[in-house]
């Protein structure tokens, strides 16, 4: 079986679909979008003196290792991750995956 990687993309609320579409167009089979809040040195916004915790979308995408560079590059380009405040993405090696039969075909 070919190795797999998990690409984690964290982007401002409303940009998750952009990441998901770019990753599928680059060869991924789909992804999962989660919602969260973030805080960082570049996110010190306030409303009437009350700190605002910016809402984020976290996109989890499992891909074959040989696809990861292509998919990650597509995500960086589509979400403009090289711009300040646009978000971030990173890749993690995955040892085992279950429950994604469409990725690996029937069990041997």
N, CA, C and O atoms as CSV, one atom per row, in Angstrom:
chain,resi,resn,atom,element,x,y,z
A,1,UNK,N,N,0.850,-1.189,0.000
A,1,UNK,CA,C,0.000,0.000,0.000
A,1,UNK,C,C,0.887,1.241,0.000
A,1,UNK,O,O,1.894,1.293,0.707
A,2,UNK,N,N,0.519,2.209,-0.774
A,2,UNK,CA,C,1.227,3.485,-0.832
A,2,UNK,C,C,1.003,4.244,0.463
A,2,UNK,O,O,-0.083,4.173,1.037
A,3,UNK,N,N,2.022,4.978,0.938
A,3,UNK,CA,C,1.895,5.771,2.143
A,3,UNK,C,C,0.929,6.925,1.959
A,3,UNK,O,O,0.629,7.342,0.840
A,4,UNK,N,N,0.454,7.428,3.079
A,4,UNK,CA,C,-0.489,8.541,3.035
A,4,UNK,C,C,0.012,9.689,3.897
A,4,UNK,O,O,0.823,9.507,4.805
A,5,UNK,N,N,-0.489,10.860,3.589
A,5,UNK,CA,C,-0.181,12.070,4.342
A,5,UNK,C,C,-1.481,12.798,4.656
A,5,UNK,O,O,-2.467,12.678,3.928
A,6,UNK,N,N,-1.470,13.542,5.734
A,6,UNK,CA,C,-2.588,14.403,6.103
A,6,UNK,C,C,-2.139,15.838,5.896
A,6,UNK,O,O,-1.146,16.279,6.474
A,7,UNK,N,N,-2.876,16.562,5.067
A,7,UNK,CA,C,-2.627,17.989,4.901
A,7,UNK,C,C,-3.659,18.725,5.741
A,7,UNK,O,O,-4.863,18.541,5.563
A,8,UNK,N,N,-3.187,19.551,6.646
A,8,UNK,CA,C,-4.041,20.345,7.524
A,8,UNK,C,C,-3.932,21.797,7.071
A,8,UNK,O,O,-2.847,22.379,7.074
A,9,UNK,N,N,-5.056,22.368,6.686
A,9,UNK,CA,C,-5.091,23.772,6.249
A,9,UNK,C,C,-5.962,24.550,7.221
A,9,UNK,O,O,-7.089,24.145,7.504
A,10,UNK,N,N,-5.455,25.652,7.729
A,10,UNK,CA,C,-6.198,26.502,8.661
A,10,UNK,C,C,-6.338,27.866,8.005
A,10,UNK,O,O,-5.354,28.571,7.781
A,11,UNK,N,N,-7.585,28.225,7.701
A,11,UNK,CA,C,-7.846,29.460,6.952
A,11,UNK,C,C,-8.974,30.241,7.622
A,11,UNK,O,O,-9.729,29.679,8.416
A,12,UNK,N,N,-9.094,31.535,7.308
A,12,UNK,CA,C,-10.201,32.319,7.856
A,12,UNK,C,C,-11.557,31.736,7.447
A,12,UNK,O,O,-11.688,31.099,6.402
A,13,UNK,N,N,-12.551,31.968,8.290
A,13,UNK,CA,C,-13.908,31.483,8.011
A,13,UNK,C,C,-14.351,31.922,6.618
A,13,UNK,O,O,-14.163,33.071,6.219
A,14,UNK,N,N,-14.942,30.979,5.893
A,14,UNK,CA,C,-15.409,31.261,4.546
A,14,UNK,C,C,-14.444,30.848,3.459
A,14,UNK,O,O,-14.800,30.876,2.281
A,15,UNK,N,N,-13.222,30.462,3.825
A,15,UNK,CA,C,-12.211,30.085,2.825
A,15,UNK,C,C,-12.010,28.575,2.731
A,15,UNK,O,O,-11.235,28.110,1.895
A,16,UNK,N,N,-12.694,27.804,3.574
A,16,UNK,CA,C,-12.532,26.348,3.570
A,16,UNK,C,C,-12.943,25.715,2.254
A,16,UNK,O,O,-12.285,24.790,1.778
A,17,UNK,N,N,-14.024,26.204,1.661
A,17,UNK,CA,C,-14.469,25.657,0.378
A,17,UNK,C,C,-13.433,25.887,-0.712
A,17,UNK,O,O,-13.269,25.046,-1.596
A,18,UNK,N,N,-12.738,27.006,-0.660
A,18,UNK,CA,C,-11.679,27.293,-1.625
A,18,UNK,C,C,-10.580,26.251,-1.515
A,18,UNK,O,O,-10.089,25.744,-2.524
A,19,UNK,N,N,-10.195,25.932,-0.280
A,19,UNK,CA,C,-9.161,24.926,-0.035
A,19,UNK,C,C,-9.635,23.558,-0.508
A,19,UNK,O,O,-8.897,22.836,-1.179
A,20,UNK,N,N,-10.862,23.208,-0.159
A,20,UNK,CA,C,-11.413,21.904,-0.524
A,20,UNK,C,C,-11.484,21.739,-2.043
A,20,UNK,O,O,-11.096,20.698,-2.572
A,21,UNK,N,N,-11.972,22.747,-2.734
A,21,UNK,CA,C,-12.076,22.682,-4.191
A,21,UNK,C,C,-10.701,22.569,-4.848
A,21,UNK,O,O,-10.524,21.806,-5.798
A,22,UNK,N,N,-9.736,23.324,-4.345
A,22,UNK,CA,C,-8.385,23.275,-4.914
A,22,UNK,C,C,-7.754,21.903,-4.699
A,22,UNK,O,O,-7.096,21.376,-5.596
A,23,UNK,N,N,-7.948,21.327,-3.530
A,23,UNK,CA,C,-7.349,20.027,-3.252
A,23,UNK,C,C,-7.972,18.930,-4.109
A,23,UNK,O,O,-7.260,18.053,-4.598
A,24,UNK,N,N,-9.281,18.964,-4.299
A,24,UNK,CA,C,-9.948,17.967,-5.145
A,24,UNK,C,C,-9.506,18.131,-6.598
A,24,UNK,O,O,-9.258,17.142,-7.287
A,25,UNK,N,N,-9.407,19.361,-7.058
A,25,UNK,CA,C,-8.966,19.623,-8.426
A,25,UNK,C,C,-7.541,19.116,-8.639
A,25,UNK,O,O,-7.182,18.730,-9.751
A,26,UNK,N,N,-6.718,19.114,-7.572
A,26,UNK,CA,C,-5.326,18.670,-7.670
A,26,UNK,C,C,-5.176,17.163,-7.479
A,26,UNK,O,O,-4.065,16.639,-7.564
A,27,UNK,N,N,-6.289,16.454,-7.220
A,27,UNK,CA,C,-6.208,15.002,-7.138
A,27,UNK,C,C,-6.656,14.364,-5.841
A,27,UNK,O,O,-6.734,13.138,-5.760
A,28,UNK,N,N,-6.952,15.155,-4.825
A,28,UNK,CA,C,-7.442,14.586,-3.570
A,28,UNK,C,C,-8.862,14.046,-3.770
A,28,UNK,O,O,-9.575,14.480,-4.675
A,29,UNK,N,N,-9.257,13.112,-2.934
A,29,UNK,CA,C,-10.584,12.512,-3.050
A,29,UNK,C,C,-11.640,13.254,-2.238
A,29,UNK,O,O,-12.812,12.879,-2.276
A,30,UNK,N,N,-11.260,14.278,-1.519
A,30,UNK,CA,C,-12.200,15.033,-0.702
A,30,UNK,C,C,-11.496,15.551,0.532
A,30,UNK,O,O,-10.267,15.587,0.590
A,31,UNK,N,N,-12.271,15.948,1.508
A,31,UNK,CA,C,-11.698,16.467,2.745
A,31,UNK,C,C,-12.783,16.704,3.766
A,31,UNK,O,O,-13.971,16.549,3.483
A,32,UNK,N,N,-12.364,17.080,4.948
A,32,UNK,CA,C,-13.286,17.363,6.046
A,32,UNK,C,C,-13.025,18.777,6.535
A,32,UNK,O,O,-11.880,19.150,6.792
A,33,UNK,N,N,-14.093,19.568,6.664
A,33,UNK,CA,C,-13.967,20.939,7.141
A,33,UNK,C,C,-14.482,21.005,8.571
A,33,UNK,O,O,-15.613,20.609,8.856
A,34,UNK,N,N,-13.638,21.510,9.469
A,34,UNK,CA,C,-13.994,21.720,10.877
A,34,UNK,C,C,-13.974,23.216,11.151
A,34,UNK,O,O,-13.332,23.980,10.430
A,35,UNK,N,N,-14.666,23.622,12.176
A,35,UNK,CA,C,-14.703,25.037,12.534
A,35,UNK,C,C,-13.999,25.242,13.869
A,35,UNK,O,O,-14.089,24.403,14.766
A,36,UNK,N,N,-13.297,26.366,13.991
A,36,UNK,CA,C,-12.574,26.651,15.216
A,36,UNK,C,C,-12.340,28.141,15.377
A,36,UNK,O,O,-12.786,28.954,14.567
A,37,UNK,N,N,-11.629,28.475,16.442
A,37,UNK,CA,C,-11.256,29.862,16.713
A,37,UNK,C,C,-9.746,29.921,16.858
A,37,UNK,O,O,-9.114,28.940,17.248
A,38,UNK,N,N,-9.181,31.052,16.549
A,38,UNK,CA,C,-7.734,31.188,16.642
A,38,UNK,C,C,-7.336,32.472,17.333
A,38,UNK,O,O,-8.098,33.437,17.388
A,39,UNK,N,N,-6.135,32.463,17.854
A,39,UNK,CA,C,-5.568,33.656,18.469
A,39,UNK,C,C,-4.085,33.672,18.152
A,39,UNK,O,O,-3.410,32.647,18.250
A,40,UNK,N,N,-3.589,34.815,17.779
A,40,UNK,CA,C,-2.173,34.936,17.457
A,40,UNK,C,C,-1.763,36.388,17.472
A,40,UNK,O,O,-2.588,37.279,17.676
A,41,UNK,N,N,-0.487,36.619,17.255
A,41,UNK,CA,C,0.024,37.985,17.309
A,41,UNK,C,C,-0.572,38.863,16.214
A,41,UNK,O,O,-0.647,40.081,16.373
A,42,UNK,N,N,-0.996,38.261,15.105
A,42,UNK,CA,C,-1.573,39.043,14.009
A,42,UNK,C,C,-3.094,39.121,14.096
A,42,UNK,O,O,-3.742,39.614,13.172
A,43,UNK,N,N,-3.661,38.645,15.185
A,43,UNK,CA,C,-5.122,38.584,15.297
A,43,UNK,C,C,-5.600,39.269,16.574
A,43,UNK,O,O,-6.386,38.696,17.329
A,44,UNK,N,N,-5.142,40.457,16.811
A,44,UNK,CA,C,-5.485,41.185,18.024
A,44,UNK,C,C,-6.599,42.193,17.769
A,44,UNK,O,O,-6.498,43.344,18.192
A,45,UNK,N,N,-7.656,41.775,17.084
A,45,UNK,CA,C,-8.761,42.673,16.783
A,45,UNK,C,C,-9.651,42.842,18.022
A,45,UNK,O,O,-9.794,41.927,18.833
A,46,UNK,N,N,-10.236,44.023,18.144
A,46,UNK,CA,C,-11.135,44.297,19.263
A,46,UNK,C,C,-12.381,45.004,18.749
A,46,UNK,O,O,-12.335,45.735,17.760
A,47,UNK,N,N,-13.482,44.775,19.429
A,47,UNK,CA,C,-14.734,45.451,19.141
A,47,UNK,C,C,-15.211,46.044,20.461
A,47,UNK,O,O,-15.499,45.304,21.401
A,48,UNK,N,N,-15.297,47.364,20.542
A,48,UNK,CA,C,-15.660,48.064,21.782
A,48,UNK,C,C,-14.768,47.637,22.942
A,48,UNK,O,O,-15.236,47.496,24.072
A,49,UNK,N,N,-13.470,47.429,22.657
A,49,UNK,CA,C,-12.516,47.058,23.689
A,49,UNK,C,C,-12.527,45.594,24.081
A,49,UNK,O,O,-11.759,45.184,24.951
A,50,UNK,N,N,-13.389,44.791,23.452
A,50,UNK,CA,C,-13.472,43.363,23.761
A,50,UNK,C,C,-12.714,42.595,22.684
A,50,UNK,O,O,-12.987,42.757,21.494
A,51,UNK,N,N,-11.751,41.750,23.101
A,51,UNK,CA,C,-11.000,40.988,22.100
A,51,UNK,C,C,-11.918,40.056,21.299
A,51,UNK,O,O,-12.815,39.416,21.847
A,52,UNK,N,N,-11.664,40.002,19.988
A,52,UNK,CA,C,-12.421,39.120,19.097
A,52,UNK,C,C,-11.534,37.926,18.760
A,52,UNK,O,O,-10.383,38.094,18.358
A,53,UNK,N,N,-12.072,36.728,18.926
A,53,UNK,CA,C,-11.352,35.520,18.557
A,53,UNK,C,C,-11.774,35.161,17.134
A,53,UNK,O,O,-12.898,34.704,16.927
A,54,UNK,N,N,-10.898,35.357,16.154
A,54,UNK,CA,C,-11.263,35.108,14.765
A,54,UNK,C,C,-11.683,33.656,14.527
A,54,UNK,O,O,-11.060,32.721,15.030
A,55,UNK,N,N,-12.742,33.495,13.756
A,55,UNK,CA,C,-13.213,32.160,13.421
A,55,UNK,C,C,-12.380,31.600,12.282
A,55,UNK,O,O,-11.989,32.324,11.367
A,56,UNK,N,N,-12.116,30.312,12.348
A,56,UNK,CA,C,-11.273,29.633,11.364
A,56,UNK,C,C,-12.009,28.428,10.794
A,56,UNK,O,O,-12.962,27.923,11.387
A,57,UNK,N,N,-11.550,27.984,9.645
A,57,UNK,CA,C,-11.968,26.719,9.085
A,57,UNK,C,C,-10.716,25.865,8.943
A,57,UNK,O,O,-9.703,26.310,8.404
A,58,UNK,N,N,-10.799,24.639,9.431
A,58,UNK,CA,C,-9.690,23.705,9.371
A,58,UNK,C,C,-10.087,22.616,8.382
A,58,UNK,O,O,-11.093,21.932,8.571
A,59,UNK,N,N,-9.303,22.461,7.343
A,59,UNK,CA,C,-9.598,21.462,6.315
A,59,UNK,C,C,-8.589,20.328,6.454
A,59,UNK,O,O,-7.379,20.546,6.387
A,60,UNK,N,N,-9.104,19.113,6.648
A,60,UNK,CA,C,-8.273,17.916,6.765
A,60,UNK,C,C,-8.383,17.138,5.458
A,60,UNK,O,O,-9.480,16.780,5.031
A,61,UNK,N,N,-7.248,16.882,4.832
A,61,UNK,CA,C,-7.224,16.204,3.542
A,61,UNK,C,C,-6.200,15.073,3.584
A,61,UNK,O,O,-5.011,15.316,3.787
A,62,UNK,N,N,-6.660,13.840,3.393
A,62,UNK,CA,C,-5.758,12.694,3.329
A,62,UNK,C,C,-5.458,12.412,1.863
A,62,UNK,O,O,-6.364,12.276,1.041
A,63,UNK,N,N,-4.167,12.326,1.554
A,63,UNK,CA,C,-3.730,12.068,0.181
A,63,UNK,C,C,-2.617,11.036,0.197
A,63,UNK,O,O,-1.980,10.806,1.225
A,64,UNK,N,N,-2.387,10.414,-0.959
A,64,UNK,CA,C,-1.215,9.568,-1.107
A,64,UNK,C,C,0.022,10.451,-1.038
A,64,UNK,O,O,-0.003,11.602,-1.473
A,65,UNK,N,N,1.107,9.907,-0.489
A,65,UNK,CA,C,2.337,10.687,-0.360
A,65,UNK,C,C,2.809,11.257,-1.694
A,65,UNK,O,O,3.328,12.372,-1.745
A,66,UNK,N,N,2.629,10.492,-2.781
A,66,UNK,CA,C,3.106,10.973,-4.069
A,66,UNK,C,C,2.238,12.094,-4.643
A,66,UNK,O,O,2.599,12.685,-5.660
A,67,UNK,N,N,1.103,12.398,-4.013
A,67,UNK,CA,C,0.234,13.501,-4.433
A,67,UNK,C,C,0.393,14.731,-3.551
A,67,UNK,O,O,-0.056,15.820,-3.910
A,68,UNK,N,N,1.026,14.561,-2.408
A,68,UNK,CA,C,0.985,15.611,-1.387
A,68,UNK,C,C,1.583,16.933,-1.848
A,68,UNK,O,O,1.027,17.988,-1.541
A,69,UNK,N,N,2.697,16.913,-2.575
A,69,UNK,CA,C,3.304,18.166,-3.033
A,69,UNK,C,C,2.376,18.923,-3.980
A,69,UNK,O,O,2.241,20.143,-3.888
A,70,UNK,N,N,1.737,18.184,-4.894
A,70,UNK,CA,C,0.830,18.797,-5.857
A,70,UNK,C,C,-0.390,19.387,-5.165
A,70,UNK,O,O,-0.790,20.513,-5.457
A,71,UNK,N,N,-0.980,18.626,-4.250
A,71,UNK,CA,C,-2.180,19.093,-3.549
A,71,UNK,C,C,-1.844,20.281,-2.652
A,71,UNK,O,O,-2.579,21.268,-2.629
A,72,UNK,N,N,-0.740,20.193,-1.915
A,72,UNK,CA,C,-0.349,21.300,-1.045
A,72,UNK,C,C,-0.075,22.564,-1.842
A,72,UNK,O,O,-0.471,23.651,-1.423
A,73,UNK,N,N,0.593,22.445,-2.977
A,73,UNK,CA,C,0.867,23.618,-3.820
A,73,UNK,C,C,-0.432,24.245,-4.319
A,73,UNK,O,O,-0.548,25.469,-4.385
A,74,UNK,N,N,-1.406,23.409,-4.671
A,74,UNK,CA,C,-2.700,23.928,-5.134
A,74,UNK,C,C,-3.424,24.669,-4.016
A,74,UNK,O,O,-4.057,25.698,-4.256
A,75,UNK,N,N,-3.331,24.150,-2.801
A,75,UNK,CA,C,-3.961,24.806,-1.648
A,75,UNK,C,C,-3.298,26.154,-1.379
A,75,UNK,O,O,-3.984,27.154,-1.171
A,76,UNK,N,N,-1.965,26.181,-1.383
A,76,UNK,CA,C,-1.226,27.424,-1.131
A,76,UNK,C,C,-1.614,28.487,-2.151
A,76,UNK,O,O,-1.831,29.645,-1.795
A,77,UNK,N,N,-1.698,28.096,-3.411
A,77,UNK,CA,C,-2.031,29.051,-4.470
A,77,UNK,C,C,-3.477,29.542,-4.349
A,77,UNK,O,O,-3.727,30.747,-4.386
A,78,UNK,N,N,-4.433,28.611,-4.205
A,78,UNK,CA,C,-5.855,28.981,-4.174
A,78,UNK,C,C,-6.209,29.824,-2.956
A,78,UNK,O,O,-6.983,30.776,-3.057
A,79,UNK,N,N,-5.640,29.473,-1.802
A,79,UNK,CA,C,-5.957,30.189,-0.565
A,79,UNK,C,C,-5.015,31.369,-0.322
A,79,UNK,O,O,-5.152,32.082,0.671
A,80,UNK,N,N,-4.061,31.571,-1.231
A,80,UNK,CA,C,-3.084,32.665,-1.122
A,80,UNK,C,C,-2.383,32.644,0.247
A,80,UNK,O,O,-2.268,33.670,0.918
A,81,UNK,N,N,-1.924,31.463,0.635
A,81,UNK,CA,C,-1.335,31.297,1.963
A,81,UNK,C,C,-0.004,32.010,2.145
A,81,UNK,O,O,0.483,32.123,3.270
A,82,UNK,N,N,0.588,32.488,1.073
A,82,UNK,CA,C,1.841,33.232,1.208
A,82,UNK,C,C,1.604,34.676,1.631
A,82,UNK,O,O,2.552,35.398,1.939
A,83,UNK,N,N,0.329,35.103,1.646
A,83,UNK,CA,C,-0.009,36.453,2.087
A,83,UNK,C,C,-0.227,36.458,3.606
A,83,UNK,O,O,-0.775,35.500,4.151
A,84,UNK,N,N,0.195,37.520,4.287
A,84,UNK,CA,C,-0.002,37.608,5.735
A,84,UNK,C,C,-1.479,37.506,6.117
A,84,UNK,O,O,-2.335,38.139,5.499
A,85,UNK,N,N,-1.761,36.721,7.117
A,85,UNK,CA,C,-3.117,36.606,7.637
A,85,UNK,C,C,-4.040,35.711,6.828
A,85,UNK,O,O,-5.222,35.600,7.150
A,86,UNK,N,N,-3.523,35.066,5.777
A,86,UNK,CA,C,-4.369,34.234,4.920
A,86,UNK,C,C,-4.540,32.825,5.460
A,86,UNK,O,O,-5.416,32.089,5.007
A,87,UNK,N,N,-3.713,32.444,6.420
A,87,UNK,CA,C,-3.817,31.112,6.994
A,87,UNK,C,C,-2.512,30.358,6.873
A,87,UNK,O,O,-1.460,30.932,6.590
A,88,UNK,N,N,-2.606,29.043,7.097
A,88,UNK,CA,C,-1.418,28.203,7.032
A,88,UNK,C,C,-1.822,26.789,6.668
A,88,UNK,O,O,-2.991,26.418,6.779
A,89,UNK,N,N,-0.855,26.007,6.236
A,89,UNK,CA,C,-1.087,24.591,5.945
A,89,UNK,C,C,0.181,23.829,6.292
A,89,UNK,O,O,1.288,24.359,6.198
A,90,UNK,N,N,0.003,22.583,6.693
A,90,UNK,CA,C,1.151,21.724,6.949
A,90,UNK,C,C,0.772,20.286,6.663
A,90,UNK,O,O,-0.406,19.940,6.574
A,91,UNK,N,N,1.793,19.452,6.520
A,91,UNK,CA,C,1.610,18.053,6.158
A,91,UNK,C,C,2.175,17.162,7.254
A,91,UNK,O,O,3.229,17.446,7.823
A,92,UNK,N,N,1.458,16.080,7.541
A,92,UNK,CA,C,1.870,15.113,8.553
A,92,UNK,C,C,1.789,13.720,7.934
A,92,UNK,O,O,0.797,13.384,7.287
A,93,UNK,N,N,2.823,12.913,8.130
A,93,UNK,CA,C,2.782,11.530,7.653
A,93,UNK,C,C,1.741,10.755,8.458
A,93,UNK,O,O,1.612,10.952,9.666
A,94,UNK,N,N,1.010,9.885,7.793
A,94,UNK,CA,C,-0.033,9.073,8.439
A,94,UNK,C,C,0.394,7.617,8.375
A,94,UNK,O,O,0.680,7.093,7.299
A,95,UNK,N,N,0.437,6.960,9.540
A,95,UNK,CA,C,0.845,5.557,9.582
A,95,UNK,C,C,-0.248,4.611,9.133
A,95,UNK,O,O,0.003,3.705,8.339
A,96,UNK,N,N,-1.454,4.811,9.630
A,96,UNK,CA,C,-2.560,3.916,9.316
A,96,UNK,C,C,-3.822,4.720,9.056
A,96,UNK,O,O,-4.057,5.758,9.675
A,97,UNK,N,N,-4.630,4.221,8.126
A,97,UNK,CA,C,-5.904,4.851,7.809
A,97,UNK,C,C,-6.947,3.743,7.697
A,97,UNK,O,O,-6.706,2.727,7.045
A,98,UNK,N,N,-8.094,3.933,8.324
A,98,UNK,CA,C,-9.216,3.009,8.178
A,98,UNK,C,C,-10.454,3.818,7.824
A,98,UNK,O,O,-10.530,5.010,8.120
A,99,UNK,N,N,-11.412,3.175,7.200
A,99,UNK,CA,C,-12.676,3.837,6.914
A,99,UNK,C,C,-12.710,4.660,5.654
A,99,UNK,O,O,-13.651,5.428,5.453
A,100,UNK,N,N,-11.714,4.530,4.795
A,100,UNK,CA,C,-11.720,5.248,3.521
A,100,UNK,C,C,-11.524,4.247,2.396
A,100,UNK,O,O,-10.525,4.293,1.678
A,101,UNK,N,N,-12.473,3.351,2.249
A,101,UNK,CA,C,-12.375,2.261,1.263
A,101,UNK,C,C,-12.198,2.812,-0.151
A,101,UNK,O,O,-11.548,2.171,-0.977
A,102,UNK,N,N,-12.753,3.970,-0.445
A,102,UNK,CA,C,-12.631,4.540,-1.790
A,102,UNK,C,C,-11.195,4.896,-2.130
A,102,UNK,O,O,-10.856,5.006,-3.308
A,103,UNK,N,N,-10.331,5.080,-1.120
A,103,UNK,CA,C,-8.933,5.382,-1.372
A,103,UNK,C,C,-8.110,4.140,-1.676
A,103,UNK,O,O,-7.221,4.171,-2.526
A,104,UNK,N,N,-8.405,3.053,-0.982
A,104,UNK,CA,C,-7.541,1.878,-1.046
A,104,UNK,C,C,-8.155,0.670,-1.744
A,104,UNK,O,O,-7.487,-0.349,-1.913
A,105,UNK,N,N,-9.391,0.769,-2.143
A,105,UNK,CA,C,-10.022,-0.351,-2.836
A,105,UNK,C,C,-10.400,-1.456,-1.875
A,105,UNK,O,O,-10.269,-1.286,-0.663
A,106,UNK,N,N,-10.869,-2.598,-2.389
A,106,UNK,CA,C,-11.306,-3.704,-1.523
A,106,UNK,C,C,-10.141,-4.295,-0.748
A,106,UNK,O,O,-8.998,-4.299,-1.203
A,107,UNK,N,N,-10.470,-4.793,0.437
A,107,UNK,CA,C,-9.447,-5.421,1.293
A,107,UNK,C,C,-8.952,-6.702,0.643
A,107,UNK,O,O,-9.714,-7.420,-0.005
A,108,UNK,N,N,-7.682,-6.976,0.823
A,108,UNK,CA,C,-7.071,-8.188,0.234
A,108,UNK,C,C,-7.347,-9.397,1.086
A,108,UNK,O,O,-6.914,-10.499,0.751
